[in-house]
Structure formats: structure tokens, C-alpha cells
Amino acid sequence: MLMTKPEGLEILDFLFTLSFSILSPCINYHYFCFKEPLEDRLKKLITASKCMLFMKGDPAAPKCGFSRQTVELLQSLNVEFGSFDILSDEEIRQGLKTYSNWPTYPQLYLNGELLGGLVRLSNSITSKSRVKTKLFHTSMLFSNENTFKGCSRML
């Protein structure tokens, strides 16, 4: 196929445009065919921190009331946790709902296991529930100042 240089384009611009149009299908093919499977991405994110919160926004700037309340609850217990803004990646947002079989956000994971959302966490803090026991006993218990330890903050 013979292409002629369009009027008004410099030769380098033309060559760049031509090379991009030829390589573009290869780049897209590589991206879609060799992209890491969603389930693998989810497992890596869930275990990125010992305590991992999937929320709307980030702890410094939550983008919904439930996320804000969950952050406040964890911070009131001095829990250190990593977080992921599910609004930043639609594939993760939808895929995690299916993966966890939990339809809403926020979602809190401890050691790769889903503990639940805000209501479940709130209820567990005020009662002697399995989630409360897991939250405290799985994570190295308390220090002398009753500070929850064992989770590393993800920046």
C-alpha cells in the first residue's frame, strides 16, 4: 500500500503517524491478550496489605458517607490499613463484587479474607462477634496503649 504525505504535515509527523497507525493494532492486541487476569489482580490487591479497605475515594478524601464512616471506625480503633479507590478502576469495582459475593462498598479484608462492609463492622465492634474477634486476634492483638497492630499502611 503506497501512502503519500498529506499536505501540511512535516515528514517526521507523517512518519510518526504512519508508524503509530501500523503498530496500533499490535499494541492493542498485546494489551488485551497479555493483560493480567482480573482474578489475579484482585488477589494481589486484596493481599497488598494485611488489612485492606476497598472504598470510594481514599482515607484522606472519602467520596461517600459509608466509606468515610468506615475510615473513621478503623481510625478510632487505631487500625492501620491499606486502601484502594474502587472508583479509579471500573473492572476492579465490578469484579470485586462478584469475587467476594458482596454487592456493596466499602469492603474490608483481613489477611485476604472478607470481613464485610460498614454495617457488619459497626455491629461487630459493639458485640462479641466472630468479625470483631478476627479483627483483633488475627492481627497481633493490642499494644500497651490498646492500639491495633499488625497491618501496614499502604501509601
MOBELKA-V882106 format. One record per helix or strand. SS is the DSSP state (h for helix, s for strand). FROM is the first residue (numbers start at 1). LEN is the number of residues. If there is no record, write none. Layout:
BEGIN
{{SS/FROM/LEN} {SS/FROM/LEN}}
END
This chain:
BEGIN
{{h/11/24} {h/38/9} {s/51/5} {s/57/2} {s/61/2} {h/65/12} {s/82/4} {h/86/3} {h/90/11} {s/107/4} {s/113/4} {h/118/9} {h/130/8} {s/142/1} {s/148/1}}
END
